[in-house]
Amino acid sequence: MVKNDFSGSIRFITRDRPDIMKMLLLAALSRFFVMGVTLVGLPFLVRAVLGLDAKFYGGAESALAVSAILGSVAAGVLTGKLKSGRLSYVLAAIGICIIPAGAVYVFPSGPFVRYAVSVISFCSMQAAISIFSIFAVSMIQQNTPDDLIGKIMAYTCVIGLLAAGFFRRLEEKQGG
């Protein structure tokens, strides 16, 4: 029975509705990218590159958490206004948000300016990925039959947890 459930749900997302698999993978890859930057890159920038102490790292982590919450609230506000065809704009916003974080290191500026620009950029990315993830998961749920929704959402959770675990390991090895 478990084998049939597994093979049936895999068949559904690979053959019957490959668009769901594509959205699942896109959501996972985008989350994977942002998590890598925020969980590994930001601590490295704050501690090693800027040479700031743990309170700045803690402040940045707190700001990221608030940004994730604000992104979730924004997703609720944008319901009905943001159509599926416009989700690419949210992904583009993630890429655009990282530009100032890199550019600030090219030009001469102090560590506190670099810190502020980096935190604002990373928080913007965090908010955007929260919006995208919520809409992506919602689209997956809307396009999945009721009898398969638990199985398909389990795949979504597993992929997200694997990405999170991978970056938590990297963060631990880095000493963050």
QUIMO-V209731 format. One record per residue. RES is the residue in one small letter. PSI is psi in radians with two decimals (999 if undefined). Layout:
# QUIMO-V209731
res = (RES	RES)
psi = (PSI	PSI)
This chain:
# QUIMO-V209731
res = (m	v	k	n	d	f	s	g	s	i	r	f	i	t	r	d	r	p	d	i	m	k	m	l	l	l	a	a	l	s	r	f	f	v	m	g	v	t	l	v	g	l	p	f	l	v	r	a	v	l	g	l	d	a	k	f	y	g	g	a	e	s	a	l	a	v	s	a	i	l	g	s	v	a	a	g	v	l	t	g	k	l	k	s	g	r	l	s	y	v	l	a	a	i	g	i	c	i	i	p	a	g	a	v	y	v	f	p	s	g	p	f	v	r	y	a	v	s	v	i	s	f	c	s	m	q	a	a	i	s	i	f	s	i	f	a	v	s	m	i	q	q	n	t	p	d	d	l	i	g	k	i	m	a	y	t	c	v	i	g	l	l	a	a	g	f	f	r	r	l	e	e	k	q	g	g)
psi = (-0.79	-0.70	-0.72	-0.72	-0.81	-0.86	-0.62	-0.73	-0.63	-0.75	-0.71	-0.81	-0.25	-0.59	-0.89	-0.79	1.21	-0.33	-0.55	-0.73	-0.73	-0.75	-0.69	-0.81	-0.68	-0.76	-0.74	-0.78	-0.71	-0.73	-0.71	-0.79	-0.87	-0.70	-0.68	-0.76	-0.78	-0.69	-0.45	-0.81	-0.82	-0.83	-0.68	-0.78	-0.82	-0.84	-0.87	-0.80	-0.85	-0.34	0.50	2.74	-3.12	-0.49	-0.56	-0.69	-0.75	-0.70	-0.72	-0.75	-0.71	-0.75	-0.67	-0.71	-0.75	-0.68	-0.67	-0.71	-0.79	-0.64	-0.68	-0.72	-0.74	-0.65	-0.70	-0.70	-0.62	-0.11	2.24	-0.44	-0.55	1.90	2.81	-0.55	-0.30	0.03	-0.43	-0.50	-0.63	-0.73	-0.68	-0.63	-0.62	-0.81	-0.69	-0.62	-0.47	-0.31	-0.87	-0.59	-0.57	-0.67	-0.57	-0.38	-0.21	-0.65	2.63	2.17	2.82	2.94	-0.54	-0.60	-0.79	-0.71	-0.86	-0.80	-0.73	-0.81	-0.75	-0.75	-0.80	-0.64	-0.66	-0.73	-0.74	-0.76	-0.76	-0.71	-0.53	-0.78	-0.86	-0.79	-0.74	-0.78	-0.68	-0.82	-0.69	-0.74	-0.71	-0.79	-0.72	-0.50	0.16	2.32	2.63	-0.65	-0.24	-0.08	-0.67	-0.75	-0.78	-0.72	-0.50	-0.70	-0.74	-0.80	-0.75	-0.79	-0.74	-0.73	-0.66	-0.75	-0.77	-0.76	-0.70	-0.82	-0.50	-0.68	-0.79	-0.71	-0.74	-0.75	-0.55	-0.36	0.34	999)
